[in-house]
Amino acid sequence: MSKRLTLPQLKRYDVTQKVIEALANTESRAILFSITKKGNTAAELSVNLKIPLSTVYKKLSDLEELTLIEVEKWMLSYKGRKYKVYRSRISKADISIRKPEPSLALTPNK
């Protein structure tokens, strides 16, 4: 008979699973680890990583929802438009797949 997961365990697993899925995605991973030392805007990330801007915005939104990135600051363009500078909140991620569920260790970005 298998052990049933409690609601807090299930919620923790869901978040862990979502973070693992984000880290497994090539574009998300490239974005996340390209902004560990210095923040960048979505447009800069798009150009530097050669990823379509719409994809960059989607991945940034997903990573921000998982709190893997943060808005380092808001900038104002010469045309008066506001834009965000994003920075990674982690510098390293270790994933271990063991029974009954995977474990995830994230190293904070300093």
Secondary structure as UniProt FT lines:
FT   HELIX           7..24
FT   HELIX           26..34
FT   HELIX           42..49
FT   HELIX           53..65
FT   TURN            66..67
FT   STRAND          69..76
FT   TURN            78..79
FT   STRAND          82..88
FT   STRAND          90..96
FT   STRAND          103..108
//
